[in-house]
Amino acid sequence: MEFSKENFSEWYNEVVESAGLVDKRYPVKGMHIWRPYGWKIMMNIDNYFREIFTEHGHEEVNFPLLVPETEFKKEAEHIRGFEDEVFWVTHGGLDPLDVKMLLRPTSETAMYPMFSLWIRSHADLPLKIFQIVNIFRYETKQTRTFIRMREVHFFEAHTAHRTFEEAEAHIQEDIKIWKKIAKKLALPYRIVKKADWDKFPGAIYSLGVETVMPSGRTLQIATFHQYGQNFSKPYNIQYLNEDGEHEYVYQTTFGMSERLLGAVVGLHGDDRGLIIPPEIAPIQVVIVPIVTKKKQEVIKESKLIEQEVRDAQIRVHLDDRDNYTPGYKFYDWELRGVPLRLEIGPRDMDKRQVVLVRRDTREKLMVSRDEYIVKIKELLANIQDALYRRAEEEMSERIKNIDNIENVKEHNGVSAVPWCGSDDCGHAIEELTEKKIVGSPIELGEKKRCIICGKETEKIAFVAKPY
């Protein structure tokens, strides 16, 4: 398996299956089977979502999968954004349904009729909920595991507030939450404001969290949406204010999906397979006994070490399979991306030491049994930080400041170009480069001239080929 930009697509497709993350042989395009190892990683991510959003005052809910067509049609702009992407349910058994149903493409139209029942007065606000569910999009482009699917494992947080300013403040809170999530997953990113033609249907504006894969393509891994009152008015979500008057609420959403795992795979892998950040790894330390002789003694010592490591609240696995050589086990666990390998053999037992091998650098260390637990914790923290720093450096190298169209077309990565912000110039950039404006950095740049019209501007457009 060779890892490079040139064969990234082939490498990615191979590693997600070879490492036991998913099985893509399910007979519906764009739907895969989560295998135990991949599902454990996703559950570690989900459990962190539950922890951090609960800390910030959100409560978890779970809404039905089916949405009536009547509710879906209440928000016209939302329909225009999803009308070609939804799966319709038209029959119950053999009988046609009186009202067609659709499989949720996202949950605004499922949740907001209930918001209008739950919210009565200012005392009910802010309302902050989230759910972790599967959503369905009739994706017609080429599907890719985790990145572009028809069935998507999805996180969505929805909030309702008294004022626009309170909703704006909440989006800033969400951005702070995202920073903690990115650190947990060791994912570098840039937050951009989406162009008006690319914002979420029904939103006043959308912010996208973008990372850049080794192929040079961008991957949107999270989004924040400011809805204003665009959904509260059609769904009649009102509250009674302190003066006894009814007002429509202001709403936001924060969405993420299994694309996060796709980013982890792509950004941290190498020619040996995955490298899973320790914070989300199902197995943080794998113990491989070297049993060329004194087998029973080595296995007994390995089990003692396993218990000691587990007692230190470290996720550990003892690979005591009989029919495989240590070399095969090394290869297998490197492919799966376990951050740290612990080797123990007869000579190590005699010296009262263990051998620790980092997955990211393959550095090998001999560590005394008296201090190996402390060293394991130190190395796991170091690996977590090192993965983020390396990925950030590599992503930064893929983002270039470019002032002319031809160089934008040739650059295999993200081109940061001066843009006046007009739709006409934005569409011209996309047409001339055959790429997309994935968004504009929130921070303004230095004054330059728009790459199309020549107007002086501080606005920047990130131009790239997205997944």
N, C-alpha and C positions, 0 to 999 in steps of 0.2 A: 504494500500500500504506500503510494507516494503522495506526499502532501505538497501542493503548490497551487498558486492562483490558476494556473492553466488547467489543472484537472480537479479543481475544487468541487465541482458538481458531482463528478463520479466518486470522489473520495467521500463526500458528505453522504450520498445515497448508500454507499457501502458500509460506512461506519455505524450509521444509526441502526442497521440490522445486525451487523456482525457483533456489535457490542451488546446486543440483547435489549435494545430500547423498545423497539416495536417490531411487529410482523406486518408487512404491507400486502400480504396475499389475501386479505379479506376481499370478497367478490363485489365490492362497491367502490368505484373510483373515488379517491380522496378521503377514504375512511380506513384507518388502520387499527390494529389491535395493540393496545399497550401491553408489553410484556412486563413481568414482575420488576426487573431492574429499572426500566424506564419509568414505570409507574411510581416506584419508590422515590425517584428523584423528583417527579412532578408533585408527589404528595408532600415532600419536604418543602418545596416552594409554596404549595397551597397552605400548609400549616403555618409558615411564616406570614403569609398574607393574613390569615386569621388572627395571628398574634398581634401584628402591628396595627391592623385596622381596628381591632377591638380596643387596643390601647388608645387609639385616637377617637373613640366614641362611636364607632360604627357597630351596627348589629347585623348578624347574618340572617338571611332569609332564603327561601327556596320557592321560586314561582313555577307554575306549570309550564310544560314545553309548548303546548298549543296556544295560539293566539287567534281569536276570531277575526275574520276579515273586516267586520264592522269597526272594531277597535283600531285595527291597522290603518284603516282609511281616514281616521280622524285628523291625522297630521299629514297634509298634502306633500310637503317637501320631503318628509321622511319616506313616503311611498315612492316618490320619484328616485330616491337614492337606492331603494332596495327592490323595486318591482321586478327586475330581471334576475334577482339573486335568491329568491325564496323558494322553498319547497312547499307545495300546496297539498293539503289533505282534503279530498272532495267526497269521500264515501265513509260511512260507518258500516262495516260489513259490506253488503251488496246495495245498501240504500244510499242514495245521494243525500248529502247533508243539506239542511236548510240554509245554513251559513257556513261557507267554506272556512277552513282553518289553515294556518300556516305554522311551520316549525320556526320557532323564534330565530331571527337572524341577529338580534340583540333584543333587549327586554323593555325598551321604553314603552311600547304599545301594550305590553302585558302588565307592567307595573303601574303606569300612571292612572288608569281607571281606578285602581285601588288607593293611590295617593289621594284622589279626590274624596274618598270615603274616610281615610285615616286622618287627614288634616282638617281641623275645624277652626282652631284659634292660634294666636301667636304662641301660646304655651306648647303647641305641638311641634314647634320649629326650634332649631333646625332638625329635619329628619335626615338621618344618615344610615343607609343600609348597604349591604353588599351580598352578592351571591357568587358561588363557584359552580358553574353548570356547563353543559355542552350547548353550543349554538350551531346553526346550520346555514350554510351559504351555498347556493348552486354555483360553484366556481367552475367556469368554463375554460380557464387558462390551464396550463400544465401544472398539475398538483405536485407539491413537494412536502415531504414529511415535516411536520411542525410549522412550516413556513406558509404554505398555501394549501388549505384543506377544505373539504366540504363539511366535515364534522369537526368542530374546534372546541378544545377544552379552554374555557373562558372565565376570566374574573371580571366582574363589573361592580363598581360602587356608584350609587345614585344618591344625590342629596337634594334637599329643598330648603330654601332660605327665605327670610322676610324681605331682604333687599338685594339689589344687584351688587352692592359693595360687600355684603356678607358672602355672597357666592364667589366673588373675586378673591376674597381672603381665603376661602376654602380651597380654591385652586392652588394658591400658594402653599397651603398646608399639604395638599396632595403632592406637590413637587418635592417638598421636604421628605414625605414618606417615600417617594420614588428614589430619592438619593440613598436612603437606607437599603431599599430593595436592590439597587444596582450594586452597592457594596457587598451585599450578601451573595449575589450571583457573580461578582467580579466582572461586571459588564460596563465598558466605556460607552458614552453616549453624548449626543448633542440634542438639546430641546429646541424645536423650531415651531414657528407659527405657520400653519398650512395656508396655502393660497386659497382665496375665496372659492374657487371652483373645485377645490380638493378637500374642503372642510366636511365634517360629518353632516349628513342631511338633517336639517333642523337646527343646527348650531349657529350661534352668533359668530363664534370663532372656535377653532380647534388647534391644540398644541400637540405635536407629535414628538415622541422620543425615538430618535434614529441612531442606529449603530451602523458601522460599515463592515461588511463581511470580507474575508480574504479575496473573494472574487472581484471586489471593487464595487459591488452593488450595495445599496442601502437596505436596511431592514427596519421597519417600524415595529418597535417592541412595546410601546405603551402610548396611550392617548389621554388627553384631558380635553373635555368639551364644556364650554360655557353656553348654556341653552337660553339664558335670559328667561323670558316668559313664552318662548316659542312652543313649548309643550304644555305649559300650565293653562294657557288660554283654550286650546282645542279640547283639553281633557278636564277643564273646569276645576283646576286645583287652586282653591282659594282658602284664605284664612281670615278670621275676624281680628282686626288690629285693636290696639288699646283704646281707640276712639269709637269702637263699635262699627267700623266700616270694613267691607270685604275687599281684599286685595289678592291679586294673583301672586303665587310664589315665584321665586327665581331658582333655577335648577342647574346642576352640574353632573357630569359623570367622569369616571376614571376607569379605563379599560386596559386589560392585559390578557395575554393568552399563552398557549403552549409555544408560541414563537420565542418566548424567553428561553426555552430549552434548546430550540434551534440555534439561537445566538450563542448559548453556552457551548454547544457542540462545535459550531463553526469557528468561534474566536479562540477557543482554548485547545483545540485538537492539534495533533502532529502526525508524523508518518507512522507512529505506532498506535494511533487510535485516539480515544477521548482523553481529556484531562478534566476531571470534575472538580470544581472549587470545593474545598473541604467543608464549607458551611452548609452545602446542600447535598454532599455525597452520601449515598446510602451506607457505604462502607468507607470510613475514613482511614482505617489501617487494616491491611490484610496480612495475616501471619502465614508464612510459608515455611514449614519445617524442612530442614535438609537432612533426609533420613538415609544417608548412604550406609550408616551403621548405627547401632544402639537405638533402633527404631522406637521401642517402647518407652525408653527414657526420654527421647526427644519429643515424642507426642505428649507424654505426661507433662513435660516442662512447657510445651506449647500451650496446653490447656490451662496451666497455671497462669501463664502470661496473658492469655485471652481474658481470663477472669479479672486479672489485675487492671488490664486496659479498660474493660467494660465498667469496672467499679469506678474508674476515673471519668465516667460519663463520655467516653469516646466510642463511636460506632465502630465495631471491630468484627472481623470474620476470620475464623481459622480454616484454612484450606488443607484438610487432612485426607484428600482424595488419594486412594491407593494406586490407581492405575495411570497416574500422570507423573511425569518427571518434574523436578523443580523448574527446569527451563521452560517447559510448557506452561506451568502455572504463572511464571513471570510474564510470559507473553500474553496469557489470557487476562490477567489483571491489569496489565498496562493497556491493553485494548479497551477495557472497561473504564479506565481512567481513575482507578483508586489512587488517592493522593500520596499515600505512604505505604511502603511494603516493609514488613519486619521479617527478617530471616533469623532462624535459630538452628544451629547444628551442634554436633558433639564438641567441636573445638570451642564454639561460643559458650557452651555450658561450662567447659573447663575453665574458661577465662571470666566467667560470670558477666557476659556481655551479650548484646544483641546487635544485629546489623540493621540499620535503617536506610532505606533507599527512597529518595524523592522521585515522584512521577514526572515532575516538570523539568528538572535538570538532570535527573538520573544520578545525582550525587549520592555517594555511599558513605555512611558514617558508622563507626564502631562505638557503641555507647554502653557504659556500665549499667548493670541491672539496678544499681542504686539510684540512678538518675534518669533512666530511660523514659519514664512517664512524663517527667518535666520536659525532656527533650522532644518527645512526640508532640506535646501541646505547643511548644515553641515552633516546631517545624510546620505544623498545620497552619498556625497563624501566619508564618512567613510565606508559605505557599499561596495562601489566600491573597496576601498583599502583592506578591510577585506576579501572580496571574493577572491581577487588575492592571498593574503598572505596565506589563508587557503589552497587554491588549490595548491600553490607552496609547502607548507609543506607536504601535502598528497602525491604529486607526488614524491618529494624527498625521501620519505619513501619507495616508490615502486622501487627505483633504488638502487641496491646493488652491491658492488664490490665482485666478485666471481672468484676463481682461479681454480675450478675443474668442470668437465663436469657434474657429478652427481648432484651437487648443482645447476647448471644452469638448469637442467631438472626439478628440484623440485621447483625452485623459481617461485612464481606467480607474476611476474612483470618483470622489466628490469634488466638483468644481465650485468654488465660492466666487460668484460673479456679481458685479455691480448691477442693480436692477432698480428702476424707478418705482416699481410697485404696481404699475398699471397692468390691467388684464391683457391689453394688446401686446405690450412688450413681453409679458410673461408667456403668452401663447407663441409668440415669435421665437423666443428662446427654445421652447420645447420643440417646435417644428424644425428649426434650423439645426438643432443638435441631435434630434431623434432621442432625446432623453426627457426626464421629468424634473420639474421644480419640486423637490421634496419638502421644501419649506424655507423659511428665513429665520436666522438666529434672532433670538429676542433682543440681544444687545446689538446696537448699531455699530457699523464700522466707520472707518475714516471716509472723508468725502471723496467720491470718485464719480465717473460719468457712466450712466446706464449703458450697458453693452449693446443695446439696440438703438435707443433714441438719442443718446448722448446727454440727457438731462442730468444735472448734478444731483447726487443721491448719497445717502449714508446707508441705504438698505442693501442687504446682501441676499442673494438667492443661492441655495445649495442645489446644484444641478447634478443629477446622476441617473443611473438605471436602477430602479428599485425592484425588490422582489415583490 
